[in-house]
Amino acid sequence: MSQRQLERSILIVAYHFPPMAVAACLRAAQVATLLAEREWNVCVLHAVPGRDDPTDALWAAELEACGIERVAIEPVAVPSLARSSMLRVRVAYGVRSLFRAACDYYARWEQQALNAAERRARQKPFNLVLGIAPPLSVAHAAEAIARRLGVPFALDLGERLDLLAHRAPSYAGRSQESTIEYLLRKAFYVTVTSRREKEQLLRRFDVLTHEEVGILPHRVQTPLSSSHVHEGRRLFLVADELATPLVRPVLAAVRNQQKLKLSIVGRAPKSLGKLLNTWQLGEHVHHVSGLTSSHLDEWIAASDGAIALATRWCSTPSSVIERMVGAGLPLLAIGELAPAMVADLPNERIYIAPKITASAVRSALSRLLEMQRGEPRQQDESFEREFSRRLGMVMKL
């Protein structure tokens, strides 16, 4: 057996990765850390943070201390809700969807990723390429890199398939369904976030078997009990990006509550700050754009409940929801995709508001405030061990 086979070296392709400090980075950072702990040599190919992206150099340094190597390449210009109006985004989405044009705005990043991977592979070869989606074009780039380097390709679908549409409705003329099927046919191994999603994959794509799909739950790192002492109730809302029209009903409910504090985490347009000033919510609402793994655990420990968005335009990543629910926090899921988002989670402390209206959000929020934090769920690490063992099968190729 060659030295290359013995080294267990893996290239992870993920658009979002620290030092970019956004919720979309959590899944890739967790997978990279997990593999590094299992004594894999991990190299992550990711995009350089954009001009408006929050960053955290300390988070990146912590990952590098675990032995994770990072290769950053220049990103493409990606439309953002923080920089564009909702009307502009809706029009662009509608026009491209009608003609099945490339709605995945990350697609132009593919060639740059391929060139960077080839340069890095000349220094030290890889045994496996792992693509983390969404966006789908990044997983597509990982497949192209694996084909060019002549090594197996694995795929991690970090978000539930029902929620992929708002990230990448189509890619290079293909529909979302055909794009996913193409990637699954090429994948040596596939990971998902829940049993329900595994069953959904097996029903939709007959090219897969039970042995080819593994489940990698998000680990819960929140302390068993929080030590915060405060008056009133504290809630927090996390999303990659926040559109003011979607958050307005939540702010209206907070405005009517005297002892309710709300923390909003995610990139947001300037109109959100103007609305907070107009409604004089400075003492009740706190907004920050950056998010790291440690900060998320602090927010969870200091909160009495959480709010998640699940729409075609804004959503809370499943990695964040898993942590919130696993810590025993009551959760309010808002948006038309909310039922799919929480379908496979324990529902005794979950409320759903499919319609984003002031009355619906106010009613659901009032029920949420009546709930108390429950006991944290114990995480079963058997799936994590299985994930590592399956990827280790590449040693036999």
Secondary structure, 3 states (H helix, E strand, C coil): CCHHHHHCEEEEECCCCCCECCCCHHHHHHHHHHHHHCCCEEEEEEECCCCCCCECHHHHHHHHHCCCEEEEECCCCCCCCCCCCHHHHHHHHHHHHHCCCCCCCCCCHHHHHHHHHHHHHHHCCCCEEEEEECCHHHHHHHHHHHHHHCCCEEEEECCCHHHCCCCCCEECCEEHHHHHHHHHHHCCEEEECCHHHHHHHHHHCCCCCHHHEEECCCCCCCCCCCCCCCCCEEEEEEEEECCHHHHHHHHHHHHHCCCEEEEEEEECCHHHHHHHHHCCCCCCEEEECCCCHHHHHHHHHCCCEEEEEECCCCECCHHHHHHHHHCCCCEEEECCCHHHHCCCCCCCCEEEECCCCHHHHHHHHHHHHHCCCCCCCCCCCHHHHHHHHHHHHHHHC
